[in-house]
Amino acid sequence: MSLSPDEVRKVAELARLEISDAEVDTIARQLNAIVDYINQLQQVSTDGVEPLAHALDLHDVFREDLPGESLTEDEALANAPARKGNFYSVPAVFGD
């Protein structure tokens, strides 16, 4: 299958790309190579191959989520540039 220049321009338009007339031939060759490769992949038999989400057999790699001690309010606010009671104080964004 070979993409026509009009099809290449349509794909570029859908991708919101501006391409010059000089680029159409180059992009057509590149897109045709991609389509040819996909056609080649479609000929590979995948019977008996289980679908997978990752190429490696990875399971939960994160530590177990266990409750622990939290910082006190004073520890959490120790580096706050400004403080208002037990909260961070930040400048107003929308005015008063």
N, CA, C and O atoms as CSV, one atom per row, in Angstrom:
chain,resi,resn,atom,element,x,y,z
A,1,MET,N,N,0.852,-1.185,0.000
A,1,MET,CA,C,0.000,0.000,0.000
A,1,MET,C,C,0.888,1.235,0.000
A,1,MET,O,O,1.853,1.324,0.759
A,2,SER,N,N,0.555,2.157,-0.839
A,2,SER,CA,C,1.324,3.388,-0.929
A,2,SER,C,C,0.393,4.564,-0.703
A,2,SER,O,O,-0.672,4.649,-1.313
A,3,LEU,N,N,0.793,5.461,0.165
A,3,LEU,CA,C,-0.036,6.626,0.464
A,3,LEU,C,C,0.152,7.678,-0.622
A,3,LEU,O,O,1.273,7.951,-1.050
A,4,SER,N,N,-0.939,8.253,-1.053
A,4,SER,CA,C,-0.881,9.313,-2.060
A,4,SER,C,C,-0.499,10.631,-1.389
A,4,SER,O,O,-0.630,10.766,-0.173
A,5,PRO,N,N,-0.030,11.597,-2.168
A,5,PRO,CA,C,0.286,12.915,-1.589
A,5,PRO,C,C,-0.912,13.541,-0.877
A,5,PRO,O,O,-0.748,14.199,0.150
A,6,ASP,N,N,-2.120,13.340,-1.420
A,6,ASP,CA,C,-3.312,13.895,-0.764
A,6,ASP,C,C,-3.555,13.235,0.587
A,6,ASP,O,O,-3.960,13.899,1.540
A,7,GLU,N,N,-3.308,11.926,0.673
A,7,GLU,CA,C,-3.472,11.229,1.956
A,7,GLU,C,C,-2.435,11.711,2.971
A,7,GLU,O,O,-2.735,11.846,4.157
A,8,VAL,N,N,-1.227,11.966,2.501
A,8,VAL,CA,C,-0.178,12.475,3.389
A,8,VAL,C,C,-0.567,13.853,3.913
A,8,VAL,O,O,-0.396,14.143,5.097
A,9,ARG,N,N,-1.087,14.695,3.034
A,9,ARG,CA,C,-1.524,16.034,3.467
A,9,ARG,C,C,-2.672,15.925,4.478
A,9,ARG,O,O,-2.732,16.699,5.434
A,10,LYS,N,N,-3.577,14.968,4.270
A,10,LYS,CA,C,-4.709,14.774,5.189
A,10,LYS,C,C,-4.206,14.311,6.558
A,10,LYS,O,O,-4.683,14.788,7.588
A,11,VAL,N,N,-3.247,13.385,6.570
A,11,VAL,CA,C,-2.675,12.924,7.839
A,11,VAL,C,C,-1.989,14.086,8.549
A,11,VAL,O,O,-2.123,14.237,9.763
A,12,ALA,N,N,-1.262,14.898,7.808
A,12,ALA,CA,C,-0.594,16.062,8.399
A,12,ALA,C,C,-1.621,17.036,8.965
A,12,ALA,O,O,-1.427,17.596,10.044
A,13,GLU,N,N,-2.704,17.234,8.239
A,13,GLU,CA,C,-3.763,18.126,8.723
A,13,GLU,C,C,-4.375,17.592,10.014
A,13,GLU,O,O,-4.601,18.349,10.958
A,14,LEU,N,N,-4.645,16.281,10.057
A,14,LEU,CA,C,-5.213,15.679,11.264
A,14,LEU,C,C,-4.269,15.793,12.448
A,14,LEU,O,O,-4.707,15.905,13.593
A,15,ALA,N,N,-2.957,15.763,12.165
A,15,ALA,CA,C,-1.954,15.873,13.222
A,15,ALA,C,C,-1.619,17.331,13.528
A,15,ALA,O,O,-0.751,17.621,14.351
A,16,ARG,N,N,-2.313,18.234,12.861
A,16,ARG,CA,C,-2.094,19.674,13.039
A,16,ARG,C,C,-0.646,20.062,12.705
A,16,ARG,O,O,-0.025,20.858,13.408
A,17,LEU,N,N,-0.128,19.482,11.619
A,17,LEU,CA,C,1.220,19.776,11.151
A,17,LEU,C,C,1.147,20.533,9.835
A,17,LEU,O,O,0.368,20.192,8.945
A,18,GLU,N,N,1.964,21.555,9.729
A,18,GLU,CA,C,2.067,22.259,8.460
A,18,GLU,C,C,3.262,21.687,7.721
A,18,GLU,O,O,4.387,21.732,8.219
A,19,ILE,N,N,3.019,21.148,6.534
A,19,ILE,CA,C,4.115,20.600,5.746
A,19,ILE,C,C,4.121,21.271,4.378
A,19,ILE,O,O,3.077,21.579,3.803
A,20,SER,N,N,5.316,21.483,3.888
A,20,SER,CA,C,5.455,22.102,2.570
A,20,SER,C,C,5.322,21.034,1.492
A,20,SER,O,O,5.371,19.837,1.778
A,21,ASP,N,N,5.153,21.477,0.260
A,21,ASP,CA,C,5.070,20.539,-0.855
A,21,ASP,C,C,6.362,19.741,-1.000
A,21,ASP,O,O,6.335,18.590,-1.437
A,22,ALA,N,N,7.486,20.341,-0.637
A,22,ALA,CA,C,8.769,19.646,-0.735
A,22,ALA,C,C,8.869,18.518,0.291
A,22,ALA,O,O,9.585,17.541,0.073
A,23,GLU,N,N,8.160,18.649,1.395
A,23,GLU,CA,C,8.226,17.637,2.448
A,23,GLU,C,C,7.286,16.461,2.209
A,23,GLU,O,O,7.458,15.403,2.815
A,24,VAL,N,N,6.306,16.627,1.346
A,24,VAL,CA,C,5.287,15.595,1.139
A,24,VAL,C,C,5.923,14.277,0.706
A,24,VAL,O,O,5.559,13.223,1.228
A,25,ASP,N,N,6.863,14.313,-0.237
A,25,ASP,CA,C,7.480,13.067,-0.724
A,25,ASP,C,C,8.262,12.358,0.382
A,25,ASP,O,O,8.169,11.140,0.531
A,26,THR,N,N,9.027,13.121,1.152
A,26,THR,CA,C,9.811,12.530,2.240
A,26,THR,C,C,8.899,11.905,3.283
A,26,THR,O,O,9.131,10.778,3.723
A,27,ILE,N,N,7.870,12.630,3.677
A,27,ILE,CA,C,6.941,12.131,4.691
A,27,ILE,C,C,6.167,10.931,4.153
A,27,ILE,O,O,5.884,9.993,4.898
A,28,ALA,N,N,5.822,10.953,2.868
A,28,ALA,CA,C,5.120,9.820,2.272
A,28,ALA,C,C,5.975,8.565,2.345
A,28,ALA,O,O,5.470,7.492,2.674
A,29,ARG,N,N,7.264,8.684,2.044
A,29,ARG,CA,C,8.165,7.521,2.138
A,29,ARG,C,C,8.236,7.007,3.576
A,29,ARG,O,O,8.193,5.799,3.810
A,30,GLN,N,N,8.343,7.920,4.532
A,30,GLN,CA,C,8.444,7.525,5.936
A,30,GLN,C,C,7.150,6.856,6.416
A,30,GLN,O,O,7.190,5.830,7.095
A,31,LEU,N,N,6.014,7.441,6.060
A,31,LEU,CA,C,4.738,6.840,6.467
A,31,LEU,C,C,4.526,5.495,5.793
A,31,LEU,O,O,4.013,4.567,6.417
A,32,ASN,N,N,4.908,5.376,4.539
A,32,ASN,CA,C,4.784,4.093,3.838
A,32,ASN,C,C,5.654,3.028,4.498
A,32,ASN,O,O,5.254,1.867,4.579
A,33,ALA,N,N,6.839,3.411,4.970
A,33,ALA,CA,C,7.705,2.455,5.667
A,33,ALA,C,C,7.053,1.994,6.961
A,33,ALA,O,O,7.154,0.822,7.322
A,34,ILE,N,N,6.384,2.905,7.665
A,34,ILE,CA,C,5.700,2.554,8.909
A,34,ILE,C,C,4.530,1.611,8.621
A,34,ILE,O,O,4.348,0.613,9.317
A,35,VAL,N,N,3.742,1.928,7.599
A,35,VAL,CA,C,2.599,1.087,7.240
A,35,VAL,C,C,3.080,-0.296,6.795
A,35,VAL,O,O,2.474,-1.305,7.154
A,36,ASP,N,N,4.162,-0.349,6.016
A,36,ASP,CA,C,4.713,-1.641,5.587
A,36,ASP,C,C,5.152,-2.473,6.786
A,36,ASP,O,O,4.938,-3.685,6.813
A,37,TYR,N,N,5.761,-1.832,7.773
A,37,TYR,CA,C,6.208,-2.547,8.968
A,37,TYR,C,C,5.010,-3.089,9.753
A,37,TYR,O,O,5.045,-4.216,10.246
A,38,ILE,N,N,3.965,-2.291,9.864
A,38,ILE,CA,C,2.762,-2.741,10.566
A,38,ILE,C,C,2.143,-3.926,9.824
A,38,ILE,O,O,1.695,-4.887,10.448
A,39,ASN,N,N,2.119,-3.855,8.497
A,39,ASN,CA,C,1.602,-4.992,7.715
A,39,ASN,C,C,2.445,-6.241,7.955
A,39,ASN,O,O,1.915,-7.350,8.023
A,40,GLN,N,N,3.753,-6.058,8.081
A,40,GLN,CA,C,4.642,-7.187,8.365
A,40,GLN,C,C,4.332,-7.768,9.742
A,40,GLN,O,O,4.312,-8.988,9.906
A,41,LEU,N,N,4.091,-6.914,10.726
A,41,LEU,CA,C,3.762,-7.384,12.077
A,41,LEU,C,C,2.428,-8.123,12.102
A,41,LEU,O,O,2.258,-9.066,12.875
A,42,GLN,N,N,1.487,-7.707,11.270
A,42,GLN,CA,C,0.178,-8.350,11.250
A,42,GLN,C,C,0.253,-9.779,10.728
A,42,GLN,O,O,-0.663,-10.567,10.962
A,43,GLN,N,N,1.321,-10.126,10.029
A,43,GLN,CA,C,1.470,-11.470,9.498
A,43,GLN,C,C,2.047,-12.440,10.527
A,43,GLN,O,O,2.056,-13.650,10.301
A,44,VAL,N,N,2.528,-11.918,11.654
A,44,VAL,CA,C,3.112,-12.763,12.689
A,44,VAL,C,C,1.997,-13.452,13.465
A,44,VAL,O,O,1.028,-12.810,13.872
A,45,SER,N,N,2.133,-14.746,13.666
A,45,SER,CA,C,1.137,-15.502,14.414
A,45,SER,C,C,1.293,-15.232,15.907
A,45,SER,O,O,2.382,-15.376,16.463
A,46,THR,N,N,0.218,-14.848,16.536
A,46,THR,CA,C,0.232,-14.601,17.978
A,46,THR,C,C,-0.638,-15.611,18.718
A,46,THR,O,O,-1.034,-15.371,19.858
A,47,ASP,N,N,-0.932,-16.724,18.086
A,47,ASP,CA,C,-1.721,-17.769,18.741
A,47,ASP,C,C,-0.953,-18.289,19.955
A,47,ASP,O,O,0.238,-18.586,19.867
A,48,GLY,N,N,-1.634,-18.394,21.060
A,48,GLY,CA,C,-1.014,-18.911,22.276
A,48,GLY,C,C,-0.186,-17.892,23.042
A,48,GLY,O,O,0.423,-18.234,24.056
A,49,VAL,N,N,-0.151,-16.657,22.581
A,49,VAL,CA,C,0.597,-15.616,23.286
A,49,VAL,C,C,-0.385,-14.840,24.148
A,49,VAL,O,O,-1.354,-14.270,23.647
A,50,GLU,N,N,-0.123,-14.825,25.454
A,50,GLU,CA,C,-1.016,-14.105,26.362
A,50,GLU,C,C,-0.785,-12.606,26.254
A,50,GLU,O,O,0.356,-12.158,26.137
A,51,PRO,N,N,-1.863,-11.830,26.293
A,51,PRO,CA,C,-1.700,-10.375,26.304
A,51,PRO,C,C,-0.960,-9.959,27.569
A,51,PRO,O,O,-1.142,-10.563,28.626
A,52,LEU,N,N,-0.135,-8.941,27.461
A,52,LEU,CA,C,0.577,-8.469,28.642
A,52,LEU,C,C,0.679,-6.962,28.628
A,52,LEU,O,O,0.621,-6.321,27.578
A,53,ALA,N,N,0.831,-6.409,29.822
A,53,ALA,CA,C,0.930,-4.966,29.958
A,53,ALA,C,C,2.373,-4.515,30.051
A,53,ALA,O,O,2.663,-3.329,29.897
A,54,HIS,N,N,3.288,-5.451,30.302
A,54,HIS,CA,C,4.694,-5.106,30.444
A,54,HIS,C,C,5.532,-6.267,29.919
A,54,HIS,O,O,5.155,-7.430,30.060
A,55,ALA,N,N,6.640,-5.949,29.329
A,55,ALA,CA,C,7.482,-6.991,28.735
A,55,ALA,C,C,8.151,-7.871,29.793
A,55,ALA,O,O,8.478,-9.027,29.526
A,56,LEU,N,N,8.349,-7.334,30.970
A,56,LEU,CA,C,8.977,-8.098,32.049
A,56,LEU,C,C,7.923,-8.572,33.034
A,56,LEU,O,O,6.872,-7.948,33.178
A,57,ASP,N,N,8.204,-9.669,33.707
A,57,ASP,CA,C,7.268,-10.217,34.680
A,57,ASP,C,C,7.435,-9.478,36.005
A,57,ASP,O,O,8.030,-9.996,36.950
A,58,LEU,N,N,6.905,-8.271,36.056
A,58,LEU,CA,C,7.016,-7.449,37.252
A,58,LEU,C,C,5.707,-7.483,38.027
A,58,LEU,O,O,4.619,-7.469,37.451
A,59,HIS,N,N,5.838,-7.526,39.309
A,59,HIS,CA,C,4.674,-7.413,40.179
A,59,HIS,C,C,4.838,-6.135,40.971
A,59,HIS,O,O,5.753,-5.357,40.697
A,60,ASP,N,N,3.995,-5.902,41.925
A,60,ASP,CA,C,4.033,-4.664,42.691
A,60,ASP,C,C,5.438,-4.425,43.237
A,60,ASP,O,O,5.914,-5.160,44.102
A,61,VAL,N,N,6.091,-3.388,42.720
A,61,VAL,CA,C,7.469,-3.116,43.115
A,61,VAL,C,C,7.549,-2.074,44.235
A,61,VAL,O,O,8.640,-1.716,44.678
A,62,PHE,N,N,6.403,-1.596,44.683
A,62,PHE,CA,C,6.391,-0.597,45.737
A,62,PHE,C,C,6.305,-1.268,47.110
A,62,PHE,O,O,5.828,-2.395,47.244
A,63,ARG,N,N,6.768,-0.560,48.099
A,63,ARG,CA,C,6.706,-1.094,49.446
A,63,ARG,C,C,5.252,-1.153,49.909
A,63,ARG,O,O,4.379,-0.486,49.355
A,64,GLU,N,N,5.021,-1.945,50.907
A,64,GLU,CA,C,3.678,-2.046,51.456
A,64,GLU,C,C,3.308,-0.720,52.111
A,64,GLU,O,O,4.135,-0.103,52.783
A,65,ASP,N,N,2.094,-0.291,51.921
A,65,ASP,CA,C,1.625,0.980,52.462
A,65,ASP,C,C,1.136,0.762,53.889
A,65,ASP,O,O,0.017,0.298,54.111
A,66,LEU,N,N,1.980,1.098,54.841
A,66,LEU,CA,C,1.655,0.903,56.247
A,66,LEU,C,C,1.536,2.248,56.946
A,66,LEU,O,O,2.284,3.174,56.634
A,67,PRO,N,N,0.612,2.366,57.881
A,67,PRO,CA,C,0.522,3.624,58.634
A,67,PRO,C,C,1.766,3.816,59.490
A,67,PRO,O,O,2.333,2.855,60.010
A,68,GLY,N,N,2.173,5.049,59.624
A,68,GLY,CA,C,3.343,5.364,60.437
A,68,GLY,C,C,3.124,6.673,61.168
A,68,GLY,O,O,2.050,7.271,61.107
A,69,GLU,N,N,4.159,7.100,61.856
A,69,GLU,CA,C,4.055,8.353,62.600
A,69,GLU,C,C,4.112,9.535,61.648
A,69,GLU,O,O,4.906,9.548,60.708
A,70,SER,N,N,3.275,10.519,61.893
A,70,SER,CA,C,3.241,11.729,61.084
A,70,SER,C,C,4.060,12.817,61.751
A,70,SER,O,O,4.389,12.734,62.934
A,71,LEU,N,N,4.381,13.832,60.977
A,71,LEU,CA,C,5.053,14.998,61.535
A,71,LEU,C,C,4.080,15.772,62.409
A,71,LEU,O,O,2.873,15.768,62.168
A,72,THR,N,N,4.610,16.428,63.413
A,72,THR,CA,C,3.769,17.329,64.199
A,72,THR,C,C,3.535,18.579,63.366
A,72,THR,O,O,4.227,18.805,62.374
A,73,GLU,N,N,2.559,19.397,63.766
A,73,GLU,CA,C,2.292,20.635,63.025
A,73,GLU,C,C,3.513,21.536,63.013
A,73,GLU,O,O,3.824,22.147,61.991
A,74,ASP,N,N,4.199,21.622,64.129
A,74,ASP,CA,C,5.396,22.471,64.190
A,74,ASP,C,C,6.501,21.951,63.274
A,74,ASP,O,O,7.187,22.746,62.632
A,75,GLU,N,N,6.686,20.634,63.201
A,75,GLU,CA,C,7.699,20.061,62.317
A,75,GLU,C,C,7.334,20.296,60.845
A,75,GLU,O,O,8.199,20.610,60.027
A,76,ALA,N,N,6.049,20.142,60.520
A,76,ALA,CA,C,5.612,20.314,59.142
A,76,ALA,C,C,5.722,21.770,58.690
A,76,ALA,O,O,5.971,22.042,57.516
A,77,LEU,N,N,5.537,22.692,59.612
A,77,LEU,CA,C,5.567,24.122,59.275
A,77,LEU,C,C,6.896,24.788,59.598
A,77,LEU,O,O,7.012,26.009,59.492
A,78,ALA,N,N,7.895,24.016,59.989
A,78,ALA,CA,C,9.173,24.581,60.410
A,78,ALA,C,C,9.839,25.408,59.321
A,78,ALA,O,O,10.475,26.413,59.641
A,79,ASN,N,N,9.725,25.039,58.061
A,79,ASN,CA,C,10.384,25.768,56.971
A,79,ASN,C,C,9.427,26.661,56.191
A,79,ASN,O,O,9.788,27.174,55.132
A,80,ALA,N,N,8.232,26.852,56.692
A,80,ALA,CA,C,7.265,27.701,55.990
A,80,ALA,C,C,7.759,29.143,55.990
A,80,ALA,O,O,8.152,29.654,57.039
A,81,PRO,N,N,7.748,29.808,54.841
A,81,PRO,CA,C,8.190,31.206,54.801
A,81,PRO,C,C,7.269,32.119,55.591
A,81,PRO,O,O,7.716,33.115,56.160
A,82,ALA,N,N,5.993,31.789,55.630
A,82,ALA,CA,C,5.037,32.561,56.426
A,82,ALA,C,C,4.015,31.582,56.985
A,82,ALA,O,O,3.676,30.581,56.353
A,83,ARG,N,N,3.536,31.888,58.174
A,83,ARG,CA,C,2.641,30.978,58.871
A,83,ARG,C,C,1.492,31.765,59.477
A,83,ARG,O,O,1.682,32.860,60.006
A,84,LYS,N,N,0.312,31.201,59.394
A,84,LYS,CA,C,-0.854,31.835,60.001
A,84,LYS,C,C,-1.516,30.777,60.855
A,84,LYS,O,O,-2.273,29.953,60.341
A,85,GLY,N,N,-1.248,30.784,62.142
A,85,GLY,CA,C,-1.748,29.742,63.028
A,85,GLY,C,C,-1.049,28.431,62.701
A,85,GLY,O,O,0.181,28.369,62.696
A,86,ASN,N,N,-1.809,27.398,62.433
A,86,ASN,CA,C,-1.242,26.093,62.093
A,86,ASN,C,C,-1.306,25.817,60.587
A,86,ASN,O,O,-1.418,24.663,60.171
A,87,PHE,N,N,-1.235,26.870,59.776
A,87,PHE,CA,C,-1.325,26.728,58.326
A,87,PHE,C,C,-0.220,27.525,57.649
A,87,PHE,O,O,0.340,28.455,58.229
A,88,TYR,N,N,0.089,27.139,56.395
A,88,TYR,CA,C,0.964,27.941,55.573
A,88,TYR,C,C,0.220,29.211,55.185
A,88,TYR,O,O,-0.976,29.164,54.898
A,89,SER,N,N,0.903,30.327,55.175
A,89,SER,CA,C,0.295,31.564,54.738
A,89,SER,C,C,0.902,31.925,53.381
A,89,SER,O,O,2.120,32.035,53.239
A,90,VAL,N,N,0.040,32.103,52.402
A,90,VAL,CA,C,0.510,32.436,51.049
A,90,VAL,C,C,-0.186,33.710,50.606
A,90,VAL,O,O,-1.283,34.023,51.071
A,91,PRO,N,N,0.462,34.453,49.693
A,91,PRO,CA,C,-0.176,35.685,49.207
A,91,PRO,C,C,-1.459,35.356,48.446
A,91,PRO,O,O,-1.570,34.320,47.789
A,92,ALA,N,N,-2.413,36.260,48.553
A,92,ALA,CA,C,-3.677,36.079,47.843
A,92,ALA,C,C,-3.443,36.125,46.341
A,92,ALA,O,O,-2.666,36.945,45.854
A,93,VAL,N,N,-4.107,35.258,45.620
A,93,VAL,CA,C,-3.936,35.206,44.165
A,93,VAL,C,C,-4.933,36.124,43.471
A,93,VAL,O,O,-4.599,36.770,42.478
A,94,PHE,N,N,-6.152,36.183,43.989
A,94,PHE,CA,C,-7.210,36.951,43.332
A,94,PHE,C,C,-7.511,38.263,44.052
A,94,PHE,O,O,-8.573,38.844,43.826
A,95,GLY,N,N,-6.637,38.737,44.891
A,95,GLY,CA,C,-6.888,39.976,45.614
A,95,GLY,C,C,-7.313,39.687,47.040
A,95,GLY,O,O,-7.104,38.587,47.552
A,96,ASP,N,N,-7.912,40.682,47.677
A,96,ASP,CA,C,-8.301,40.531,49.084
A,96,ASP,C,C,-9.362,39.538,49.209
A,96,ASP,O,O,-9.827,39.268,50.316
